[in-house]
Amino acid sequence: MPLLSDYLECVWVSEAEIPSNIADYRFMNVLLDDDLKLIEVKAEAQSITNQGIRVSLADSGCQVSCRAVKRRPSADNITAELMHNSALFRGRLADFHAVSFSVAVVRDANQPFFWLNASDKLHVVLKSGSDIIYAGECLIVRQTVDERKRILVLQPLRKNVPRFSPKSSRCHRYQPVPSPIVSFQHPLTHRSVHLRVDEISGAGFSVHEYYDSSVLIPGLVLPAMRIEIVHNAAITCKGQVIHSSIIADNEERLTVKSGIGYLDMKMKDQTLLSNYLARIEDSRTHTCGRVDLDALWQLFFESGFIYPEKYAGISRQRDQFKETYRKLYVNNPDICRHFTYQDKGELVGHIAMIHVYEKTWLFHHMAATAHGLKAGLAVLSQGAWHVNACYLQNGTPMDYLLAYYRQENRTPRRLFGGFKEKLNNPDGCTIDPMAFAHLSKTDLPADTMLRFLQLKDAKVIPARSSDIAELEAFYTHVSGGLMLRALDLTVDTFQADTLSNAYANCGFSRTRSVFSLIIRGRLHAIMALTSTDIGMNLSNVTDCIKIFAIEHDELDTLLLSAALAQVSHLVHHDEITVMTFPVEFAIKKRLPMEKIYNTWVLCLAEGAQAFLRHIDEIVPPHND
């Protein structure tokens, strides 16, 4: 309350900690903490009791010291854990600034304070409730001497705390005008902080503070940030302070530059950020922007992406295709992305991504007009950089990229096949050809085919772990690639199906089942069935049955057709798309085959950076 007289009355914060002989203590003076200054005021004690103290104040005071950095009191719920040579000390954060912080530690009977060696490093963890908001190595700068409770002043040792392995292809940094504003509740003080963003990229951003009032510590986790890029358009995410450095410039006050990396971001916020950055790079590029569907179909026709045979299949269910594309391109669900290039009002380039397996996204529907080849490469580059910014974030299920292309198509052969040859690393990128065909359900009468299977002592059953293990051994022998991992066909992943719920939440349908074809007690083939809304992929590679033939001698077209008939009821369309591996088996057995698709898989952990360099070498710089 305001001081309205010459007397100051104070009560103790905790009466339980007041010694019983408090009246025997001698009062010295009053010290006022005024941010960077410590002011001493002479005073005379009138009374000292167990409840508080009453003093008479002098008319003036004097400054007795000056801090270089403002110290801030901590919020009440910030706990601290200090680990030193297998000993654990617990306490509470008292105050902090960007250079050091103070922790109040209560002595444990089994761990005396002399175990804390001031010359050794401590590992310090600060928590808000159960959430870790800081962890790092610190030195004890100084400490109070008390056998029951001590105040330790700790100095963090690291000014650079890389969260991820360094990337050779770093996200492009931009200095937008006007600058975005980042706002967050500081996790240590619970006070609001608002800072101007100086540089921003798909991986993080940087801010500046005055050194004497800075609040960002390298390693500090910021659980809920809001980055306002324009009025009423903001990105929310979780981040961490990665580095801080003092900047000496011509201003009277030193400044600190801090870099903050994104840790987690919802899909819609990733899309908003990606579109914002893409527009800065080239105003003609868009991420999940509004698309005129008639213009999109026109682009597909003009580019040759939809040819007469493909259109014949589409036209029979044209209304269903239109509804699927309305939901994909108007509603912008979390399971897909689209990247477009629009020049002077015309849509001239397009590529899309769709979440097809638990941690796999498919690049598909790449199209560009005859005079817009550069636009096609530009949207591919945009998509690749979007992946580079997102795949390491905690909430993004993205370990693999998948693409299907025909060997005779020059552009994808150069982009995808050329990269695989250049990388020459089966842990990073592989290609597996698969035979592709369409079958009609009317050609697969289930009852007749079931009797045929029974005559051959064959049956179709849900796949077992032992069957998938045998498939993995077979695939390792004939290919050694990444396809089974990307398609969720390993022992650890073949039963996973959380993605179907994600589709349902976005208004789409998806079902997935894996079956084994057993002949006389032995595994002969695995059939992996995925059924989605019609038109999710115009070649139906997302809505098909993939056959992996393991024992080739007894398998033939009739046996496989009989096996397909037993699961065809799970496909919601009249026509079934079938892809068969290995392609040599399909050729040898003369299975129905319309074309051969190369199945290209990129492991992002191993090959993402090399793929970005490959794309940048191909894509020419844009000119406005």
N, C-alpha and C positions, 0 to 999 in steps of 0.2 A: 504494500500500500504506500501512497505518497508520504514522504517525510515532511510533517508540518510544524515541527518544533526542533529544538536543539538536541533532543533525545532520540536515540535509536534503540528499539526493542526487538530482539531476535529470539526465536525459539529453536531448540535443537531439532535437527532433522530426525534423529532417532534417540529417544530417551534411554533405550536399552544399552546404548554404547557409551553413555556418560559415566565416568568414574564416580564412585561414591564420595570421594574427597574433592569434588569439583570446586568447592568453596576455597580450597587451599591454593588453587592455581592463580597465577598473576596475569592479568590482562596486559597486552602490549599495545596493539593498535588495530585499525580497520584497514584492510586491503580491498580495493575495488578493482575488479577485472573489467576493463573497458576495451574489449577486443585486443588490439595490438599493444595497449598500454596497461601498466599496473600502477594504480594510484594509491598512495599511502595517506590516510587521514588520521591525525592525532585525535585521541579520545581518552576519556577517563571513565572507568567502570563504576557504575552506581550500585549494581547488584549482580551476583552470579549465583544461580540456583540450578537445581536439577531440571527445571522447566525451560530456562533460557538465560539471557543476559541483557542488561540495560546499561547503555553507555551514553555519556554526553559528548557531543562532537565539537571539534574546533571549527572555526569559520572557513578554513581552507585546507587543501591537501597538496601533495606534490607527487610528480611522476617519479617512480623509483626504478623502473625498468621498461624496456620496450622489446616486444617479441618481433621476430622476423615474419612469423606466420600466425594467423589467427587460430586460436584453439576453440574447438566447438564441443559443447557437452553432448554426451551420447544419449540416445534413447534408453529407456529403462530396461528393455527386454533383450539387450545385446549381451550374450554370454561369450566367454572366452575360454579356450582350452589351450594350454601351453605344454608342449611335449619336449622333454629334454632327457636324453639317455635313458629311455624307457620309463621315465617318471612323468606322470600326468598331473598338472596343476590346473585347477578350475577357478574362474573368477568372473568379473563383469567389466565390460569396457566402461571407463570413466569419461574420457574425452579423447579427441583426436584432432590432428590436422594432416596435411598431405605429406609431412615429413616423418612424423612419429605419432604414436598414440599411447595412452596410459591405461593400464589394466589393474584393477584392484583384485588381489588374490588373497583368499583366506587359507591359512595353513591347515594342511591335513596332518593328523596325528602320526600317520605312517610315512609322511614325506616331508622332512624338514626343509626349511628354506635354504640351508647351506648346500643342498643338492643343486641349486641354481647357480651355475658358474657363469659369471658375467662375461667371461671371455669367449664362451661357446655360443653357438647358434641355437635358437629355439625355433621349433615349428609351431606357429600360432594359427588357430582356427577361430574365427568369429562367426557366431550363429545368431540368427533371428528366429526364435523358436527352434524348429528342427532343420531349417534351411541354412546351408553354409553360404555366407556372403563374402568371406575372405579366408584365404589360406595361403601361408607363405612363411619363409624363413626370416627371422628378425634377430637383432642384437639387443641386449639390455644396455641402454644408454646410462640409466641411473635407476636407483631404487631407494625407497625409504627403509629404515632399519626398525623393524618391529617383529617380534616373534609370533604375533597372532595374526596380523594382517599387513600386507605390503602393497605399495603402489609401485608398479614396474613401468618405466617409460621405455617403449620398444620402438626400434627403428627398422622398417622393412629394408631388406637387402637388395631386392631386385627392382629395377626400373623398367624391365621389359619382361612380360609374362606371356609368351606365345601360347595360345590355347590349342592351336593345331600345328601340324608339321608345315614348314614353310612351303609356299607354292611357287613354282618357277614361273607360272603365268598368273600374275596378280591381277585382280579386278581393276578395271580402269577407274581412276579417281577424277572427280569433277568438282568444280567450284561454282555451283549454281548461283544465279542472281534472279530473284532475292534468295537469301540463304534460308534453308530450313531451320526450325527451332526445335530443339530436343528438350523435353520436360520429363522429370521423374521425381519420385519421392526418394530422398537419399536414404539408403538402407541403414545407415548408422545414426542418423539424427531424426529421421522421419519428417524432415522439412522439405518443402518443394524447392527444386532447382530448375532454372531455365537458362539454357545456353544456346548461343548461335552455332550452327554447324558450319565449319569452314570448308571442309572437303568431305565428300561422300562417295561411296562405292557400293558394289553389291556385297561386300564382305564387312563393311563397317564405316566409321566416319571419325573425324577429328574435331576437337573443340579447343578453344583457348580460354584460360582463366588468368586472373591476376594471381601471381605467386603468393602474395601475403593473405589471400582469402580463398585459396584453392581447396577443393573438397574431394578430388578424385585421387585414389590411391591405386597404383598398378596391382591388378589381381582382384579388385573389388567387383563383385557381381551386382548388376543393376537389374532387379527382377522384372520391372515393368517400366519401359521407356515409351514415350509417345513422341514421334518425329513428325511434326507438322510440315509437310512439303509445300502446300499451298493452303489457303483458307478453306477450312472444312474438309480437308483431305489429309489424313494422318495415318502413319504406320505405327503399330504397337508391336513391341518385341522385347525379348530378354537379351541383355548384353553384359559385357565384361570389359573393364579397363585393361587394355593390353600393354600400354606403355605411356610414360610421361617424361617430358624433358623440358628443362628451363630454357626459355628463349630470351637472349639478351638483345634488346633492340634500343631504339632511341628514346623510348618512353621513360618517364621517371620511375615507373613501377615495372618490375620484372613480370613476365608472363610465363605460363606453363602451357605447353601443347600436349594434349592427351589423345591417344587413339583408343576408340571403343569398338570392339568387334561384336557382331551379332552371334548369339548362342542359340536362340530359338525364335521362330517367327511363323505365324500361321500362313497357310497357303495364300489366302486373299491378300495378305500384307506383302508376301513375296511378289505376287503379281503386280501390285500397285508400285512397289519399289522398282521392279524390273522395267515396267513401262515408263516410269519417271526417268530412269537413267538412260533408257534407250532413246527417248525423245531428246535428251540433252545431246547424246552422241550423234543422232541423225533424226531430224524431225519427221522423216518419212517412215520410220519404223514404229511398230506398235506391238505391245504385249497384251494379249487378251482384250484388245480394243474392240469397239463396235464394228461389226462386219455386215455389209449388205449381202444377204445370202444369195441373191440373184447374181451379184457380181462375183461371189465366190464360185458358184457353179460355172459361170462363164469363164473364169480363170482356169478351172479344172478342164474344161473343154478345149480352150485355146492352147493350153500348154501341152495337150496330148495326154494328160494324166488320166482322163476318162476317154477311152477309145470305144468304138462301136460295140465290140463284144462285151466290154464291161458295162456300158450303158444299157445293153439289152437286159442284163440281170438286174440293174437298178430300177429300170422303168416299170417293171412288174410290181414293185412295192414303193413307188415314188412317194406316196403320202407318208409312209412310215419313215422313209429316209429324211423327208423334210422336217418331220417332227423331231427326230433325233438331232438334226443339225440345229434346229431352233433351240433346243435345250443346251446343246454344246456351246453355241456361239453367242447366245443371248443371255443365258443364265450364268455362264462362266463357272461351272462347278469345279470343286477342288481336284477332281480326278483328271483334269486335262488342262492343257495350255495351248494357245495358238499365237503365232508370231506372223505379222503381216507387214508388207511394204507397199505403201500407197503413194503414188506420185501424181501430183496435179489432178487429184480426184479419181484416179484409176487404181484399182487393185492389181498389182503386177507381180507380187511374190507372196508365198505362203508356205509355212510348215507348221506342224502341230506335234504335240506330245500327249500321250495318254498313259495313265497308270494301269499297266496290264497284269503285273504280278506283284507279289507282296513288296518287293524292293526293286522292281524293274519298271522303267518307263520306255515306251516305244516312240521313236522318231518316225513320223509317217506323213503322208500327204504333202510332200514337197512339190511345189508347182511354181512355175514362172512363165511369163509370156515370152515370145520369141525375142523381143527387144528388151526383156527384163531378166536375162540370165544373172546379171550382177545382183538383182533384187533377190533371186532365189538363194544365192550364196550369202547375201547379207542376212536374210532371216535365219539361215542355218547357223551363221556365226552368232546371231542374237540368241538363238536357242541354246547354243553351246555355252555361251557366257552366263546365261541364266542358270544352267545346270551347275556351272562352276561356283556360282555364288550360293547355291542352295544345298548342295548334296551333303555338306558337312554339318548342317544345322540339325539340332537334336530332333526336331519334330518332322523332318523330311525323310520319308522312307524311300531313299534313292541310293542304291548301291550299283545298279547296272543300267546301261542304256542298250536298247535293242533296236535293230532296223532290219527290214526285209527288202531285198532288191534283186533284180534280175541281172545276170552277168552282162547281157547285151546292152544294158542302159549305161551309157558312158559316164554321165555325171555322178551317179551314186557309186559306180565302180571306182572312179577316181577318188571320191571323198572317203568312202568306207573301206573298199578293198585296198586302195592305195595306202591308207593309214595302217591297216593291219600288216601289210608287207613292210612298211617303214618301221613300225614299232618292233616287229619280230619278237614278241614276248607273249607266249600263250597264257600267262597269268594276267595280261592286260587286255588283250583283244584276240578274238578268234572268229572264224567263219565256218559254218556248216551248211552245205547245200541240202535242201529238202524238196521232194517231189510234191507238186501241188495239183489238186483236182477237185471237181465238184461231183457229188453224187446225189441222186434224187431219193427221197424216202420211199417213193413208190417202188423203187427197184430193190428195196430191202425189207421184204415181208418178214416180220419178226418170228411168227410161228413156224413158217417153213424153214427159216434159217436156224431156228433153235433145234429142230429135229435133225438137221444136217450136222450141227455141232455135236449132238448126242451120238450120232453114228460114228463120228470121228473121235469119240471119247475126249471132247473138248468142252471147255466152259469159260465163261467170262465172270470174274469175281472182282470185288473191290481190291485194289492193290494193297499188298502187305509190305511191311518194312523190309522183309527179306527179298521181295521182288524188286523193290527200288534199289536195294544194295546190289543186286545182280545187274540191274540196268546201269548203275554207276560204273561197275567193273567193266561191262561191255563197252560203254561209251568212252571210258578212259583208254581202253585198248584201241578202239578204231578212230578216235578223234583226240581226246585229251584236252578238249576245249572248255568253254565256259557256259555252253548252252543249258545244261541241266540245272546249274545254279541259278541262271537267270529265269528259267521257266518253273522254278519251285518244284524240281523233280529230284531232290536229294532226300536221303532218309530223314534229315532234320526238318525239311520244309514241305514235303509232298502233301501233308494233311493241313497245312496252314490255309486259312481262308477268311482272314479278317477283311480283306479287300472287298468282298461281296457286300459287307455291311456298309462300307464307304460308298459303294455304288448306290445302294438303296437310299442312303441319306441324301444323295444328290438327285434322286428321282430316276435312277436307271436300274436295270436288272443285270445280275451276273451270277452264274452258277459255275461251279468247278467240281469235277470228279476225276479220279484216276482209277483205271481198271487194269487188270491183268488177264491176258489170254493164256489159259493153261491147257496143254494138250498132253494127255496121258501122264498127268502129274508134274509136267515140267513147264516152266515159264517160257513162252515163245514170243510174246510181245507185250508192250505196255501201251495203253491208250489213255492219253490225257485230254479230257474234254473241257472246253470252256465255252459257255454260251452267254452272249450279251445281247443288248438291243441291236437290231439290224442297223447297219450303217456306221457303227462306231469306227470301223475301218472299211474303206471301200473295196478292199480285196478280201475281206472277211478273215484276215489272219488273227483277229481277236475273237472270232466266233467260229471255232473249228475244232476238229479232233486231230491231235497229233499222235501218229503211230510210230513207235520205236520197235523195229523188228530185231529181235535178239537171236532166235534160232531160225535160220533161213530155209533149211532143207524141206520141212513139211509145210511151211507157210506158202499160200498161193492166194490168188485173187478171190476165189470162192470162200476160203476159210476166213479171210479178213473181212469180206462182205458180210458173212454170217455173224462175225463178232461185232461188227459195226451195227448190225440190225438190233442187237440186244441193248444197245445204249442210245440208239437214234431218237428214242422218245424224249430224251433229255435236251435235245436240240429243238428250239422253239420255232424253227422255220422249215419250210418244205424241202429246202436244199441244204445239203451238208457239205462243208468244206473240209477236205482231208489233206494233211501234210504228212509225208512219210520220210523217215530216216532209218537207215542210210539210203541215199538216192540210188546207189548201185543196186540195192535190193529191189527197188521199184522198177528199175530198168530190166534187171534180169528176170523178174517174175511177170513182166509186162502188165504192171498195175496201171489203171487209168491215170494218165499224167498229162496235164495241159501245159505246164511250164515248170521250171525249177527256180525256186527262190533261195538266195543266199541268206542265211540267218547270221547276222552280224551282232556280236555282243562285245560291249566295252565294260570292263571293270573299272569303275571310277577311281577307286583307291589306288590302282596301279597305273592307269593310263589317261586320266582326265587331263593332266597338264600337257602331256604330249599331244593329245587330240586337239586341244586349243591351239597349240603352236602350229599344228598341221592345217587347221582351218584358217588361221591368220595368214599363213603362207599362200593360201589359195584365194582368199577373199581380197579383192582390191580395196584400197582406201576410198571412202565416199567423198564425192565432191558436190557441194551445193551449187 
